[in-house]
Amino acid sequence: MTKREQYGLEFYKLSSDGVTGYNCRRKDGIVGQNNSLQFLSYLDRAGTEFLLREVNAFLNTDESERSIYKSMVMEHMDLDIEYPDFRIDKLPYTFPLAEIKDLLEEWLDFLNT
């Protein structure tokens, strides 16, 4: 099972007047904590690669040197790495950082198709 399936997400392309956009949404339309994962829709290839580098660098850092890291990839949304978790927009729940890494890789693969 892919991470997008695990979290009930759907990736799709929108095309209009020769311009293609990429979107991420909940399959079931149910409002819940997984809705916050739709932040992927705001990430283009460069933004996704940047966030993925931040996540990988944090996962490869010695545990004694880890502290809360605030990603700068998005201006209108807070993305915080709080090892071993990932917090979106200061919400009271988090997602496992390793799973966010996998989800970002899936999103990047989708953007590259």
CYANA upper distance limits for C-alpha pairs under 8 A (distance plus 0.5 A):
  1 MET  CA      5 GLU  CA      6.74
  1 MET  CA      6 GLN  CA      7.07
  2 THR  CA      6 GLN  CA      6.70
  3 LYS  CA      7 TYR  CA      6.66
  3 LYS  CA     99 GLU  CA      7.54
  3 LYS  CA    102 ASP  CA      7.17
  3 LYS  CA    103 LEU  CA      6.01
  3 LYS  CA    106 GLU  CA      8.24
  4 ARG  CA      8 GLY  CA      6.46
  4 ARG  CA      9 LEU  CA      5.32
  4 ARG  CA     10 GLU  CA      7.17
  4 ARG  CA    103 LEU  CA      7.00
  4 ARG  CA    106 GLU  CA      8.23
  5 GLU  CA      9 LEU  CA      6.40
  5 GLU  CA     10 GLU  CA      8.09
  7 TYR  CA     34 ASN  CA      6.78
  8 GLY  CA     26 ARG  CA      6.23
  8 GLY  CA     27 LYS  CA      6.10
  8 GLY  CA     28 ASP  CA      7.53
  8 GLY  CA     34 ASN  CA      8.15
  9 LEU  CA     24 CYS  CA      7.09
  9 LEU  CA     25 ARG  CA      6.06
  9 LEU  CA     26 ARG  CA      5.03
  9 LEU  CA     27 LYS  CA      5.91
  9 LEU  CA     38 GLN  CA      8.43
 10 GLU  CA     24 CYS  CA      6.13
 10 GLU  CA     25 ARG  CA      5.91
 10 GLU  CA     26 ARG  CA      6.54
 10 GLU  CA     27 LYS  CA      6.12
 11 PHE  CA     22 TYR  CA      7.85
 11 PHE  CA     23 ASN  CA      6.29
 11 PHE  CA     24 CYS  CA      5.15
 11 PHE  CA     25 ARG  CA      7.25
 11 PHE  CA    107 TRP  CA      8.29
 11 PHE  CA    110 PHE  CA      8.02
 12 TYR  CA     22 TYR  CA      6.46
 12 TYR  CA     23 ASN  CA      5.96
 12 TYR  CA     24 CYS  CA      7.06
 13 LYS  CA     20 THR  CA      7.11
 13 LYS  CA     21 GLY  CA      6.16
 13 LYS  CA     22 TYR  CA      5.13
 13 LYS  CA     23 ASN  CA      6.74
 14 LEU  CA     20 THR  CA      6.02
 14 LEU  CA     21 GLY  CA      5.46
 14 LEU  CA     22 TYR  CA      6.67
 14 LEU  CA     23 ASN  CA      8.03
 15 SER  CA     19 VAL  CA      5.98
 15 SER  CA     20 THR  CA      4.82
 15 SER  CA     21 GLY  CA      6.73
 16 SER  CA     20 THR  CA      7.09
 22 TYR  CA     41 SER  CA      6.90
 22 TYR  CA    111 LEU  CA      7.69
 23 ASN  CA     40 LEU  CA      7.96
 23 ASN  CA     41 SER  CA      5.14
 24 CYS  CA     38 GLN  CA      5.84
 24 CYS  CA     39 PHE  CA      8.28
 24 CYS  CA     40 LEU  CA      6.71
 24 CYS  CA     41 SER  CA      5.68
 25 ARG  CA     29 GLY  CA      8.47
 25 ARG  CA     35 ASN  CA      7.99
 25 ARG  CA     38 GLN  CA      6.14
 26 ARG  CA     30 ILE  CA      7.70
 26 ARG  CA     34 ASN  CA      8.16
 26 ARG  CA     35 ASN  CA      6.95
 26 ARG  CA     38 GLN  CA      7.98
 31 VAL  CA     35 ASN  CA      6.74
 33 GLN  CA     37 LEU  CA      8.47
 33 GLN  CA     93 TYR  CA      8.10
 34 ASN  CA     38 GLN  CA      8.18
 36 SER  CA     88 ILE  CA      7.31
 37 LEU  CA     88 ILE  CA      8.49
 39 PHE  CA     43 LEU  CA      7.84
 40 LEU  CA    104 LEU  CA      8.42
 40 LEU  CA    107 TRP  CA      7.88
 43 LEU  CA     47 GLY  CA      5.64
 43 LEU  CA     48 THR  CA      6.01
 44 ASP  CA     48 THR  CA      6.50
 44 ASP  CA    111 LEU  CA      8.00
 45 ARG  CA     49 GLU  CA      6.57
 45 ARG  CA    108 LEU  CA      6.88
 45 ARG  CA    111 LEU  CA      6.92
 45 ARG  CA    112 ASN  CA      8.21
 46 ALA  CA     50 PHE  CA      6.57
 47 GLY  CA     51 LEU  CA      6.67
 47 GLY  CA     73 VAL  CA      6.54
 48 THR  CA     52 LEU  CA      6.49
 48 THR  CA    104 LEU  CA      7.11
 48 THR  CA    107 TRP  CA      8.24
 48 THR  CA    108 LEU  CA      6.92
 49 GLU  CA     53 ARG  CA      6.63
 49 GLU  CA    108 LEU  CA      7.87
 50 PHE  CA     54 GLU  CA      6.86
 50 PHE  CA     73 VAL  CA      7.45
 51 LEU  CA     55 VAL  CA      6.68
 51 LEU  CA     71 SER  CA      7.69
 51 LEU  CA     73 VAL  CA      6.96
 52 LEU  CA     56 ASN  CA      6.55
 52 LEU  CA    101 LYS  CA      6.96
 52 LEU  CA    104 LEU  CA      6.97
 52 LEU  CA    105 GLU  CA      8.03
 53 ARG  CA     57 ALA  CA      6.44
 54 GLU  CA     58 PHE  CA      6.67
 54 GLU  CA     71 SER  CA      7.89
 55 VAL  CA     59 LEU  CA      6.65
 55 VAL  CA     81 ILE  CA      8.01
 55 VAL  CA     97 LEU  CA      7.95
 55 VAL  CA    101 LYS  CA      7.10
 56 ASN  CA     60 ASN  CA      6.63
 56 ASN  CA    101 LYS  CA      8.01
 57 ALA  CA     61 THR  CA      6.70
 58 PHE  CA     66 ARG  CA      7.83
 58 PHE  CA     81 ILE  CA      8.45
 58 PHE  CA     83 TYR  CA      8.46
 59 LEU  CA     83 TYR  CA      8.48
 61 THR  CA     65 GLU  CA      7.26
 61 THR  CA     66 ARG  CA      7.31
 62 ASP  CA     66 ARG  CA      7.34
 66 ARG  CA     83 TYR  CA      7.69
 67 SER  CA     82 GLU  CA      7.30
 67 SER  CA     83 TYR  CA      8.00
 68 ILE  CA     80 ASP  CA      7.19
 68 ILE  CA     81 ILE  CA      6.20
 68 ILE  CA     82 GLU  CA      5.28
 68 ILE  CA     83 TYR  CA      7.80
 69 TYR  CA     80 ASP  CA      6.06
 69 TYR  CA     81 ILE  CA      5.51
 69 TYR  CA     82 GLU  CA      7.14
 70 LYS  CA     78 ASP  CA      7.63
 70 LYS  CA     79 LEU  CA      6.49
 70 LYS  CA     80 ASP  CA      5.02
 70 LYS  CA     81 ILE  CA      6.87
 71 SER  CA     78 ASP  CA      7.77
 71 SER  CA     79 LEU  CA      5.97
 71 SER  CA     80 ASP  CA      6.50
 71 SER  CA     81 ILE  CA      7.98
 72 MET  CA     79 LEU  CA      8.31
 74 MET  CA     78 ASP  CA      7.68
 74 MET  CA     79 LEU  CA      8.25
 77 MET  CA     88 ILE  CA      7.96
 77 MET  CA     89 ASP  CA      6.07
 78 ASP  CA     87 ARG  CA      8.49
 78 ASP  CA     88 ILE  CA      6.41
 78 ASP  CA     89 ASP  CA      4.89
 78 ASP  CA     90 LYS  CA      7.23
 79 LEU  CA     86 PHE  CA      7.76
 79 LEU  CA     87 ARG  CA      6.42
 79 LEU  CA     88 ILE  CA      5.36
 79 LEU  CA     89 ASP  CA      6.54
 79 LEU  CA     90 LYS  CA      8.43
 80 ASP  CA     86 PHE  CA      6.31
 80 ASP  CA     87 ARG  CA      5.58
 80 ASP  CA     88 ILE  CA      6.99
 80 ASP  CA     89 ASP  CA      8.38
 80 ASP  CA     90 LYS  CA      8.45
 81 ILE  CA     85 ASP  CA      6.64
 81 ILE  CA     86 PHE  CA      5.21
 81 ILE  CA     87 ARG  CA      6.89
 81 ILE  CA     97 LEU  CA      7.93
 82 GLU  CA     86 PHE  CA      6.28
 82 GLU  CA     87 ARG  CA      7.58
 83 TYR  CA     97 LEU  CA      7.44
 84 PRO  CA     96 PRO  CA      6.62
 84 PRO  CA     97 LEU  CA      6.09
 84 PRO  CA     98 ALA  CA      8.29
 85 ASP  CA     94 THR  CA      6.34
 85 ASP  CA     95 PHE  CA      5.95
 85 ASP  CA     96 PRO  CA      5.06
 85 ASP  CA     97 LEU  CA      5.16
 86 PHE  CA     94 THR  CA      5.94
 86 PHE  CA     95 PHE  CA      5.64
 86 PHE  CA     96 PRO  CA      6.58
 86 PHE  CA     97 LEU  CA      5.69
 86 PHE  CA    100 ILE  CA      7.77
 87 ARG  CA     91 LEU  CA      7.20
 87 ARG  CA     93 TYR  CA      7.38
 87 ARG  CA     94 THR  CA      5.25
 87 ARG  CA     95 PHE  CA      7.08
 88 ILE  CA     94 THR  CA      7.73
 95 PHE  CA     99 GLU  CA      7.75
 95 PHE  CA    100 ILE  CA      7.46
 96 PRO  CA    100 ILE  CA      6.94
 97 LEU  CA    101 LYS  CA      6.75
 98 ALA  CA    102 ASP  CA      6.98
 99 GLU  CA    103 LEU  CA      6.63
100 ILE  CA    104 LEU  CA      6.50
101 LYS  CA    105 GLU  CA      6.76
102 ASP  CA    106 GLU  CA      6.80
103 LEU  CA    107 TRP  CA      6.68
104 LEU  CA    108 LEU  CA      6.57
105 GLU  CA    109 ASP  CA      6.66
106 GLU  CA    110 PHE  CA      6.71
107 TRP  CA    111 LEU  CA      6.67
108 LEU  CA    112 ASN  CA      6.70
109 ASP  CA    113 THR  CA      7.06
